[in-house]
Amino acid sequence: MPLPNLIAKLKRKLKRTGKPVLVRSRDGNVVKPPGEIIREIFSDGEVGIAEARVKEAKLHLHKKMNEYYYVIEGKGKVQLGDKIVELKEGDFLHIPPGTPHKAFSDGKFRILVITRKPWSPKDHHVLE
C-alpha cells in the first residue's frame, strides 16, 4: 500500500476508534537513495518513523527537522559536521536541525529513524 494511502487509513482508524494501530512489516513505502534503503513506517504530520539500512548516505542537513537515530542492529558511524561518532546496537543519537550529517558503515547498520516534523524533500539539503 503506498505511504499516503497507508497514512490516510491510519488517521481514519485513529479518529474513529482511538484504538492501537498495527503496521505490518510489508506495509510502508521503500525508497532507495544511493547507499541506503529506507522503509517509511509511519507519518502523521508531526512525527515520522522509518527503518534505514545504511552503507553510506550523502552528507546533508534539514533546516526544520529534528532527527533521532536508534541503532537496531550492527554498528556504523555518523558524521556530524566535522566530527565522527561511532554507534552500535542500542545507541541513541539526536541530530538537531541545521546539523550537516551522514551515516556510513562497513557491514550491517540498521537504524530506527524518528523525525519531529516528518521528512520532506523540501527540507532535505544535500551538501556533497
C-alpha positions in Angstrom: 0.0 0.0 0.0 1.5 3.4 -1.0 2.5 5.5 2.1 -0.1 8.3 1.5 -2.9 5.7 1.4 -1.5 3.9 4.5 -1.3 7.2 6.4 -4.8 8.2 5.5 -6.1 4.8 6.6 -4.2 5.0 9.9 -5.6 8.5 10.6 -9.1 7.4 9.9 -8.7 4.4 12.3 -7.2 6.6 15.0 -10.0 9.2 14.7 -12.8 6.6 14.6 -11.7 4.3 17.3 -8.8 5.7 19.4 -7.6 2.1 19.4 -4.0 0.9 18.8 -2.9 0.8 15.2 -0.7 -2.0 13.7 1.6 -1.5 10.7 2.8 -4.8 9.2 6.4 -5.2 8.0 5.2 -5.5 4.4 3.5 -2.1 4.6 5.1 1.3 4.1 6.9 2.9 1.2 10.5 1.8 0.4 12.9 4.3 -1.1 16.5 3.6 -2.2 18.7 6.7 -2.3 22.3 5.8 -3.1 23.9 3.9 -0.2 20.7 3.4 1.7 17.4 1.5 1.9 14.7 3.3 3.8 11.3 1.9 4.7 8.9 4.6 5.8 6.7 3.1 8.6 4.5 5.9 9.8 3.9 9.6 9.5 1.1 11.7 10.9 2.1 15.2 10.1 4.0 15.7 13.3 6.2 12.6 13.6 7.8 10.3 11.0 9.2 6.8 11.7 11.4 4.8 9.3 13.8 1.9 9.3 17.1 2.6 7.5 19.7 0.2 6.3 22.8 2.2 5.6 26.1 1.7 3.7 26.9 5.3 3.0 24.5 8.2 2.9 25.2 11.6 1.3 26.2 14.5 3.6 23.0 16.5 4.1 21.1 18.6 6.5 17.5 19.5 7.4 16.7 23.1 8.4 13.5 22.4 10.3 13.5 18.7 11.2 14.9 17.0 14.4 16.2 13.6 13.6 16.6 10.8 16.2 18.6 7.5 15.5 18.2 4.4 17.5 20.5 1.6 16.3 18.6 -1.6 15.9 21.4 -3.8 14.6 25.1 -3.7 13.8 27.4 -0.7 14.1 28.4 2.3 12.0 29.5 5.9 12.1 27.7 9.2 11.7 29.5 12.3 10.6 28.1 15.4 12.5 29.7 18.5 11.0 33.4 17.8 11.2 33.1 15.2 14.0 32.6 11.5 13.5 30.8 9.4 16.2 30.7 5.6 16.3 27.3 4.0 17.0 26.5 0.4 17.9 23.3 -1.6 18.7 21.3 0.1 21.4 22.8 3.6 20.9 20.7 6.7 20.5 21.6 9.9 18.7 19.7 13.2 18.4 20.6 15.3 15.3 19.2 18.9 15.7 18.0 21.0 12.7 20.8 22.6 10.7 23.4 19.9 11.5 25.3 18.5 8.5 25.3 14.7 8.8 25.7 11.4 7.1 25.7 7.8 8.3 28.0 5.1 6.9 29.2 1.5 7.7 31.2 -1.5 6.5 28.6 -4.0 7.4 25.1 -4.3 8.9 23.8 -1.0 10.2 20.0 -0.8 10.8 18.6 2.3 12.3 15.2 3.3 13.5 14.9 6.9 12.4 12.3 9.1 14.2 11.7 12.6 13.0 10.0 15.5 14.6 8.4 17.2 11.6 8.1 14.4 9.0 10.8 14.1 6.4 10.2 16.3 3.3 12.2 16.6 0.1 11.9 20.4 0.6 13.8 20.1 3.9 16.5 17.7 2.6 19.6 19.7 1.5 22.4 17.5 0.0 25.8 19.1 0.6 28.1 16.8 -1.4 
